[in-house]
Amino acid sequence: MSEKKESITPMEHYNMSDFLRGQASKIITSISEKDKTGFVLKHGKPLVVIISNERYERLLKEGIDINEY
């Protein structure tokens, strides 16, 4: 019997230029309020991933410390 895989929701993408144009607060607040994660892109390439604190806390409770990877 095959197991059904959960679908993976793609992360939002944000351009570094949005942060430089004063949108950082808006983007970070949105990620926090919607409990999401997102890529920050520079020249079209992923630079960093930002994650809501709630999601990070859930990962820690599950025994996943992203700082170890």
Backbone as JSON Lines, residues from 0, in Angstrom:
{"i":0,"aa":"M","n":[0.84,-1.17,0.0],"ca":[0.0,0.0,0.0],"c":[0.89,1.24,0.0]}
{"i":1,"aa":"S","n":[0.65,2.17,-0.9],"ca":[1.47,3.38,-0.96],"c":[0.91,4.45,-0.04]}
{"i":2,"aa":"E","n":[1.82,5.19,0.57],"ca":[1.42,6.27,1.45],"c":[1.23,7.53,0.63]}
{"i":3,"aa":"K","n":[0.22,8.3,0.99],"ca":[-0.02,9.56,0.32],"c":[0.91,10.61,0.93]}
{"i":4,"aa":"K","n":[1.7,11.26,0.1],"ca":[2.6,12.3,0.57],"c":[1.82,13.6,0.75]}
{"i":5,"aa":"E","n":[2.18,14.33,1.81],"ca":[1.57,15.63,2.02],"c":[2.12,16.59,0.98]}
{"i":6,"aa":"S","n":[1.26,17.46,0.49],"ca":[1.74,18.44,-0.48],"c":[2.55,19.51,0.24]}
{"i":7,"aa":"I","n":[3.58,19.97,-0.41],"ca":[4.45,20.98,0.16],"c":[4.04,22.34,-0.4]}
{"i":8,"aa":"T","n":[3.77,23.26,0.51],"ca":[3.4,24.6,0.1],"c":[4.67,25.4,-0.15]}
{"i":9,"aa":"P","n":[4.81,25.95,-1.36],"ca":[6.03,26.72,-1.63],"c":[6.09,27.97,-0.76]}
{"i":10,"aa":"M","n":[7.3,28.35,-0.39],"ca":[7.49,29.55,0.42],"c":[7.33,30.8,-0.44]}
{"i":11,"aa":"E","n":[6.92,31.86,0.22],"ca":[6.85,33.16,-0.44],"c":[8.28,33.6,-0.77]}
{"i":12,"aa":"H","n":[8.41,34.42,-1.78],"ca":[9.7,34.99,-2.17],"c":[9.63,36.5,-2.02]}
{"i":13,"aa":"Y","n":[10.64,37.06,-1.39],"ca":[10.74,38.51,-1.21],"c":[12.08,38.96,-1.74]}
{"i":14,"aa":"N","n":[12.09,40.06,-2.46],"ca":[13.34,40.58,-3.0],"c":[14.04,41.46,-1.98]}
{"i":15,"aa":"M","n":[15.35,41.39,-1.95],"ca":[16.14,42.22,-1.05],"c":[15.81,43.69,-1.29]}
{"i":16,"aa":"S","n":[15.54,44.04,-2.53],"ca":[15.23,45.44,-2.84],"c":[13.97,45.91,-2.11]}
{"i":17,"aa":"D","n":[13.02,45.0,-1.83],"ca":[11.83,45.38,-1.06],"c":[12.22,45.79,0.36]}
{"i":18,"aa":"F","n":[13.19,45.08,0.93],"ca":[13.67,45.43,2.27],"c":[14.38,46.78,2.25]}
{"i":19,"aa":"L","n":[15.13,47.02,1.19],"ca":[15.89,48.26,1.09],"c":[14.99,49.46,0.8]}
{"i":20,"aa":"R","n":[13.78,49.22,0.3],"ca":[12.85,50.31,0.01],"c":[11.88,50.56,1.16]}
{"i":21,"aa":"G","n":[12.2,50.07,2.34],"ca":[11.37,50.35,3.5],"c":[10.22,49.4,3.73]}
{"i":22,"aa":"Q","n":[10.23,48.25,3.07],"ca":[9.14,47.29,3.22],"c":[9.43,46.21,4.27]}
{"i":23,"aa":"A","n":[10.58,46.27,4.93],"ca":[10.98,45.22,5.87],"c":[9.95,45.01,6.96]}
{"i":24,"aa":"S","n":[9.49,46.07,7.58],"ca":[8.53,45.96,8.67],"c":[7.24,45.29,8.2]}
{"i":25,"aa":"K","n":[6.75,45.69,7.04],"ca":[5.52,45.13,6.47],"c":[5.7,43.63,6.19]}
{"i":26,"aa":"I","n":[6.81,43.24,5.59],"ca":[7.07,41.84,5.25],"c":[7.2,41.0,6.51]}
{"i":27,"aa":"I","n":[7.99,41.46,7.46],"ca":[8.22,40.69,8.69],"c":[6.92,40.56,9.5]}
{"i":28,"aa":"T","n":[6.15,41.63,9.58],"ca":[4.87,41.57,10.3],"c":[3.93,40.58,9.62]}
{"i":29,"aa":"S","n":[3.88,40.58,8.31],"ca":[3.03,39.65,7.58],"c":[3.43,38.2,7.85]}
{"i":30,"aa":"I","n":[4.72,37.91,7.8],"ca":[5.2,36.55,8.06],"c":[4.85,36.13,9.48]}
{"i":31,"aa":"S","n":[5.02,37.03,10.42],"ca":[4.7,36.73,11.82],"c":[3.21,36.48,12.01]}
{"i":32,"aa":"E","n":[2.37,37.37,11.5],"ca":[0.93,37.25,11.69],"c":[0.33,36.04,10.99]}
{"i":33,"aa":"K","n":[0.88,35.68,9.84],"ca":[0.36,34.54,9.08],"c":[1.08,33.24,9.4]}
{"i":34,"aa":"D","n":[2.06,33.3,10.35],"ca":[2.81,32.11,10.77],"c":[3.41,31.39,9.56]}
{"i":35,"aa":"K","n":[4.2,32.14,8.78],"ca":[4.75,31.64,7.53],"c":[6.27,31.64,7.56]}
{"i":36,"aa":"T","n":[6.84,31.2,6.45],"ca":[8.26,31.31,6.18],"c":[8.42,31.93,4.8]}
{"i":37,"aa":"G","n":[9.59,32.46,4.5],"ca":[9.81,33.03,3.18],"c":[11.28,33.15,2.84]}
{"i":38,"aa":"F","n":[11.56,33.06,1.55],"ca":[12.91,33.29,1.03],"c":[13.1,34.78,0.81]}
{"i":39,"aa":"V","n":[14.29,35.26,1.09],"ca":[14.69,36.6,0.68],"c":[15.7,36.39,-0.45]}
{"i":40,"aa":"L","n":[15.4,36.99,-1.59],"ca":[16.22,36.81,-2.78],"c":[17.09,38.03,-3.03]}
{"i":41,"aa":"K","n":[18.3,37.77,-3.49],"ca":[19.19,38.84,-3.93],"c":[19.66,38.46,-5.33]}
{"i":42,"aa":"H","n":[19.37,39.31,-6.28],"ca":[19.67,39.04,-7.69],"c":[19.02,37.72,-8.13]}
{"i":43,"aa":"G","n":[17.82,37.45,-7.61],"ca":[17.07,36.27,-8.02],"c":[17.48,34.97,-7.36]}
{"i":44,"aa":"K","n":[18.44,35.01,-6.45],"ca":[18.92,33.8,-5.79],"c":[18.6,33.86,-4.3]}
{"i":45,"aa":"P","n":[18.17,32.73,-3.71],"ca":[17.87,32.72,-2.28],"c":[19.09,33.1,-1.45]}
{"i":46,"aa":"L","n":[18.89,34.04,-0.54],"ca":[19.96,34.53,0.32],"c":[19.74,34.03,1.75]}
{"i":47,"aa":"V","n":[18.54,34.22,2.27],"ca":[18.19,33.78,3.62],"c":[16.73,33.33,3.63]}
{"i":48,"aa":"V","n":[16.39,32.62,4.69],"ca":[15.0,32.24,4.94],"c":[14.58,32.91,6.23]}
{"i":49,"aa":"I","n":[13.41,33.54,6.21],"ca":[12.87,34.1,7.44],"c":[11.68,33.25,7.86]}
{"i":50,"aa":"I","n":[11.5,33.11,9.17],"ca":[10.51,32.2,9.72],"c":[9.83,32.86,10.91]}
{"i":51,"aa":"S","n":[8.53,32.63,11.06],"ca":[7.83,33.2,12.2],"c":[8.34,32.55,13.49]}
{"i":52,"aa":"N","n":[8.27,33.3,14.56],"ca":[8.72,32.78,15.85],"c":[7.87,31.59,16.29]}
{"i":53,"aa":"E","n":[6.57,31.63,16.03],"ca":[5.69,30.53,16.41],"c":[6.11,29.23,15.72]}
{"i":54,"aa":"R","n":[6.43,29.33,14.44],"ca":[6.85,28.15,13.69],"c":[8.18,27.63,14.22]}
{"i":55,"aa":"Y","n":[9.09,28.56,14.53],"ca":[10.38,28.17,15.1],"c":[10.19,27.47,16.45]}
{"i":56,"aa":"E","n":[9.32,27.99,17.29],"ca":[9.04,27.37,18.59],"c":[8.49,25.95,18.41]}
{"i":57,"aa":"R","n":[7.61,25.76,17.42],"ca":[7.06,24.41,17.16],"c":[8.16,23.45,16.74]}
{"i":58,"aa":"L","n":[9.08,23.92,15.91],"ca":[10.2,23.07,15.49],"c":[11.03,22.65,16.7]}
{"i":59,"aa":"L","n":[11.32,23.6,17.58],"ca":[12.09,23.27,18.78],"c":[11.37,22.25,19.65]}
{"i":60,"aa":"K","n":[10.06,22.4,19.81],"ca":[9.28,21.43,20.6],"c":[9.3,20.05,20.0]}
{"i":61,"aa":"E","n":[9.44,19.98,18.68],"ca":[9.51,18.69,17.98],"c":[10.92,18.12,18.0]}
{"i":62,"aa":"G","n":[11.85,18.84,18.62],"ca":[13.23,18.37,18.71],"c":[14.09,18.75,17.53]}
{"i":63,"aa":"I","n":[13.61,19.69,16.71],"ca":[14.36,20.13,15.53],"c":[14.95,21.49,15.84]}
{"i":64,"aa":"D","n":[16.27,21.55,15.94],"ca":[16.95,22.81,16.16],"c":[17.65,23.18,14.86]}
{"i":65,"aa":"I","n":[17.1,24.14,14.14],"ca":[17.66,24.48,12.84],"c":[19.05,25.07,12.92]}
{"i":66,"aa":"N","n":[19.47,25.47,14.12],"ca":[20.82,26.0,14.29],"c":[21.88,24.9,14.22]}
{"i":67,"aa":"E","n":[21.46,23.65,14.32],"ca":[22.41,22.54,14.28],"c":[22.74,22.09,12.86]}
{"i":68,"aa":"Y","n":[22.04,22.61,11.87],"ca":[22.24,22.16,10.5],"c":[23.07,23.12,9.72]}
